[in-house]
Each structure stands twice: as C-alpha cells, then as structure tokens.
Amino acid sequence: KAGELYQRAAHLGQLDAQTNLGHLFEMGLGVIRNPAAAAAWYRAAAESGHAQAQNNLGSIYYGGVGVMLDPAAAVRWFEMGAAQGNMDAINNLAICHEDGLGVARDLDHARRLYAAAAEAGHINAHNNLGFVCMQQGDYAEA
C-alpha cells in the first residue's frame, strides 16, 4: 500500500514521496528491487533541491548501483545535500575526502566534516571521526 500511495504523490511532484519511493525501489521494500528506478526517483527529487534525495543519489553514484559508478558525481550530490545541512550527506562527503574518491584525499577536511556531523548527533560520524583521528596519530582525540 505504501508504494501505491508514494507513487501517486511522487507523480504529482511531492519530493518526500519521490525520495521514499526511490528508497522502496533501492531496497526492494514492497516492490521488486529496481536500482535504476530508485536512481530516477532520487534524481527527480534531488534536482528539485531535496537534501535527502541528493544524499541518496550521491550514494547511488558512489556505489554504482542503478547508474554508472561515478565518484565525482557522488561528491557533487553529497555537496548539495551537505550545503543544506543534511548530516548523512556531510558524513558521506567526509568519507569521500577521507578515501580520496571523487576528490583529492584530505584527512583534515574529512575530520572537519565528520566533526560537524558528529556534533549534530550523527552516530556514524562519531566513529568515522575517531578513525580519522587515529589515522592522523591523534590517539587521545580518537
């Protein structure tokens, strides 16, 4: 039932519904798993400025599922979501900077991004921040 309701709202341009429908297709929840459809629905909402959809589309490009693997595109979408304060996007952007995927490797920038997301309560960012501190030899902070 959720898929039907999301589809109706998504076709009417409701951004949350487009994002949620993308999630259903990405995970195969109540629908046949369809990564390409997930990417298309995320893109529809992301291009209209939906921060979570921007993050989710970035993740799709980061993993190359439903679209061609494109770390640079992932970074662009994460940056858009991060600019709106989406903590998942900030954490994911930090991962890109930590690993040098789609951008030059920059542990200092990754650390700042993780710290911002962690301060806002993003659980994974706390762990990721500790790992970057450890990589930089800052064991007391880790």
Secondary structure by P-SEA (a helix, b strand, c coil): caaaaaaaaaaaccaaaaaaaaaaaaacccccccaaaaaaaaaaaaaaccaaaaaaaaaaaaacccccccaaaaaaaaaaaaaaccaaaaaaaaaaaaacccccccaaaaaaaaaaaaaaccaaaaaaaaaaaaaacccccc
